[in-house]
Amino acid sequence: MDFIMFFLILIVPGLLGALAFSIAARLRTEIDIYTALIIDLVTFTIMITGLYFLKDICTVSELMVYFGCLSFIRRYILLSTAIAIVIGVIAGLVRRLFFWIRR
């Protein structure tokens, strides 16, 4: 059961970020899985880097101890979702800008 919960914690922000990318780039409102995985990777990297510098989490076992705390999980989910949406919107606007310049 924990595997499913951790899997959703890592995947759902990327899906929401990919949806924000599609909307900001004026594409259809469907989610491309490759875009979602790229946004997931960038978001996860940002979150792990932030946890390393702010909370001094250096190993996966320390991260699992922090995931045991319910308030940390909520904060992690909300912050990673917000970061993924911001990344998706910025990437969508950059994509729209480059296609506008190319015309």
Secondary structure, 3 states (H helix, E strand, C coil): CHHHHHHHHHHHHHHHHHHHHHHHCCCCCCCCHHHHHHHHHHHHHHHHHHHHHHCCCCCHHHHHHHHCCHHHHHHHHHHHHHHHHHHHHHHHHHHHHHHHHHC
